[in-house]
Amino acid sequence: MPQKKVDTRELGLLAGLIFGKYFFKTEDLHYGYWPPDLELTIDNFTRAQEYHSDFIISHIPEQTRSILDVGCGVGTLAAKLIAREYQVDCVSPSPVLADKTRTKLGAQSTVYEATFEALQSDKRYDLILFSESFQYVKLPAALQQSLRYLQPGGHLLICDFFRTDQPERGPLGGGHRLKAFNETLSDLPYTEIKNIDITSQTAPNLDLIHDMLQSVGLPIWDMLVYYLNTNRPLISRFLKWKFKKKIEKINKRYFSGERNAENFKKYKTYRLLLFRKNN
């Protein structure tokens, strides 16, 4: 059988994991939560990540005992939940991330290596959690699947960003349209319990990343281009011809300065959403 291709999103998550673990001593893979009194600096990045996890945990309904963490990263949030005596299972479509999660959690958790839409299990849960993973699932299949795996009266908790109603797509990719999500949800037996807009608390992450790209990423990129132009001009011309569109995309996406908090607030809305299953 032909080997399955690696998803570029998986590579991005793995790269983020390596970068975060080496430079910031954290294995969290989500946006930070920046309250007004937390200064936007690299030194505070890990603290902002911890605030994000604490914010999610603080909105878990009191009666919750069992949780299914969908798109669990390497199990960092799941480990925090287990430490608070929740029973937590995990879902990850990535073999690498699933294996790291099993290593971290051991026998305390069942880790399903599958997409959420393809998950097969006899278990039911008090809460299904999407922490910055809902953007990767398919509507309406994921919402239907959540109904299947929730106990009667169970809860669906989503903490993620969505696209606003801006007509143009904008420089920042990812996320379902919030309008389309709400329309899909309206036909399903869920009751909204919480809808908290935390765009202002998460958008500063983009300014931090912008500074890192301009201060570190762009000089390294320019150095590579300079080396190829000077030492390997034939290879340089070939690469520019062969990968012209991809190079243009990289320059626009990462080095144009458009990935910033202002554009994030314009094109995205970051929400914590809590719903109860009606039956």
N, C-alpha and C positions, 0 to 999 in steps of 0.2 A: 504493500500500500504506500502511496506517496506521503511523505512527511507533511504534517499540518504546518502551515505557515504561521509564524509568530506575529500577533497583532501589534501594530505600532503603538497602540495605547498601552499594551502590556509592557513594551520596552520603555515607554515614558514613565510608567509607574515604577519600574525597577530602577531606572536611572535616578528618579526622585528619591527612592529609598536609599540608594547608595550615597547620593549627595547629602541627604538629610542626616543620615547616620554618621557620616564622616565629619561633616562641618558643624552640625548642630546637636549631635548626640541624641537624635530622636528618630523613631521609626514611624511617626505619624505621617500620613500621606494626604492630609487635607489642608484647607485654608486655615489660617489662624483667626482667632476671634480677638479683635483689638478694641477693648473698652477705651473711653476717652482719656483715662488716666495712665494708659500704657503707652510709653514712648515708642514710636515706630523706628526701631533699630534692629540690626541683625542679632544683637545680644538678647533681645526680647522675643525672638522668633519662637523658641521652644516654649516659652511661657504662654504665648498666644495660642500655640497648638494645644497646650494643656487646658487653657480656658475654653477652647472649642469643644473638647471632649467633656469637660465639666458642664458646659451649657447644655449639651445633648442629654447627659445623664440626669440633670436637674429636671428635665421635662418628661421623664419616664413615669407613667402613671403608677400610683402607689401599689396597686394590687398585682403588678407585674412580677412574675416569677421566672418564666421561660422566655428567651429571646432568640430570634434568628437574625444574625448579623449578615446582611447581604452585601457582597463586595467588601470583604473584611480586611483588605490590605494584607498585612502580615500578622493580624490578630492583636494589635496593640490596644484598640478600644475594647475588644472582646475580653482581653486579660483584665482590664480595669473593671469591667462589668462583673466578671467572675470573682474578682477580689471583693466586690460588694455583695456577693452571695447570690447573684443571678445565675440561672442555668442557661448557658449560651452555646448555641451551635452556629456554624459559619458556612457561608457559601462563597466560593471563588472559582471563576472559570480558568484561572491561571495556574498551571501545574507548579510553577516556581513559588508563587505566593501562597498557594494552598499548602505546599510542603513546609514553608517557613512558619505558617500558622500552626500546623500540626506539631512542629518542633517546639514552638513557644507554649502551646496550650496543653500538649500531651493528652492524657486520658480525660481531661476535664471537659472536652468539647468534641463533638463530631463535626468534621470538616468535609463538606460536600464539594467535590471538584466538578463543577458544572455551571452553566449559565443558570440564572434564577428561573428563566422561562422553561428550561428543560429539567428542572429539579424533580426528583422522584423520592418521596419519603412518606412514611406512615405517621410521622410526628405532626403535632399541632402546637402552636405557640401563643403565648399571651401578647407578644409584641413582635412585629417584624420591623427591622431597622435598616434604613438606607442612609448611611453617612457619606455623602458625596459620591454615591454610587448609582443614584437613581437616574442620572444623566445617561448612563450606559445601557439601561434596560429599554425594552420596547413597550410602547403604549398600543393598545390597552392590555396586552398579554400579561405584563407584570402586575397590574392592578387586579386582574382576574386571578392570577396565581397567588397573590397575597390573600385574597378571600379564601382560597383553598386551604392555606396553611395557618390561618388564624383561628383560634378558639372563638366560639360565640362570644360576642362582646369584647373581643381582643382589639388591639390597637396597631395602626400603621403609623410609623414615625419616619418622616423624611426630612433630612437636613441637607440641602443642596441648592444650587443655583438654577434658575430658569431663564429663558430668553424673554425679553419684554416684547411689546408690540411695535417696536421700531421696524419700519418697512424694509430697511437694508439689514443685512446680516451682521455687519460690523467686523472689527478686527479680532474679536475674541470668539473662538468656536465653542461648541458644546452646549448641552442643556436642551430640554424640551421647551417649547413655547408654553408659558404659563396658561395662556388662554386655551390651548389645545388640551392641556392637562386637566383644567377645570371642567371643560366640556366632556371629556371622557369620564371623569369622576362623577359627574352629575347623573349618569345613567346607572351607577353602581351603588350597592347598599352600604355606603359609608356616611358617617356624620362627622362634620368638621368640629374638632375640639379646640385646636389652637392653630393660628396662622400668624407667625411672628416674622416680621421683616428685619433681617440682620445684615442687609446690604452694606450699610454704613460701617458696621463692625468688621466685615470681611474684605471690603474693597481696598483698604490700605495694603493688603498683601500684594496687590498688583504694583503699587508704587515701590515696594521693597524689591520685588522681582525685577522691575524696570531698572532700578539702580544697579542691581547685581549684573544684569545683562549689559548695561552700558559700561560699567566699571571693569567687568571681568570677561563676559562673553564676547563682546564686540572686539576688544583688543586681541583676544585669542583668535577669533575669526579672521581679523585683518592680518594677523601675523601668518596664519596658514595661507591666506590668499597671496600675501607678499612672497612667501617662500616658494609657492608653486609658480608664480609669475616669473620669479628671478631664476630659480634653480631648475624648474621643470616646465619651461614655457609650452612645449608641445602637449604635455599632459594637462596643463592648465587650460589651454585653448579647447582641448577635447572635452574636458569636464564642463566648461562653460557652455559649450555647444550641446552636449548630451543631456545635461541636467539644468538647462537654462531656466525652465519654469520652476523647478524645485528650488533652485538657488534664489530666484526672485521671491518665492513664497517664504523661504527662511528669512531673507532680509526684511520683508514686510512684516512678518509675524513677530520676529524676535528683536529686530534692531531698528525698526522705524520709529520707536517711541510711542506707538499707539496702544501698547499693552499697559495701561495705567488705570488708576482708580477712577478717574473721571469717565473713561469709556466703559469701565465695568458697571458703574452706576447707570449709565445710559442704556446699555444693551443687555444687562443682566439684572435679575432680582434674586437675592439669596434669601431663602425662607426656611424656617423650621415649621413643619406642618405635622399636625397630629390628628388622626382620624380614628373613629371607633367603628368597628364592623357592627352592623345593625342586627345580625342574627347569627 
